[in-house]
Amino acid sequence: MTHSSDESLKSSLRRGEILWVLKDEYPHLMMVPHLRRELAERLLHIPSKELFQYLAYLDEAGLLRREWGNKNPETDNPLAVGLTKNGVLLCEGCANDEGVLA
């Protein structure tokens, strides 16, 4: 495996773990600090910049939704995230996404 394929696999696994954490809260939103704690309990310490990149990927793929409250989505990070129905389907094996190993 090359370095880029290792990084791609690592990112896919992390995105999958994010979805699994959020699945326990579906259909409710989870505050981002709570998500970070839940990931840390699974020994996934993801730097903030990477976490928000993963969340953006999952949102663009239609697997989760990000909420900003009264913050500006153009300049601020989301306050909370939650699975969409498509995210649940992926976790249950009824759908797939090449960038997510769930």
HELIX and SHEET records of a PDB file:
HELIX    1   1 HIS A    3  LYS A   23  1                                  21    
HELIX    2   2 VAL A   32  GLU A   41  1                                  10    
HELIX    3   3 SER A   48  GLU A   60  1                                  13    
HELIX    4   4 LYS A   85  CYS A   91  1                                   7    
SHEET    1   A 3 MET A  30  MET A  31  0                                        
SHEET    2   A 3 ALA A  80  LEU A  83 -1                                        
SHEET    3   A 3 LEU A  64  GLU A  67 -1                                        
END                                                                             
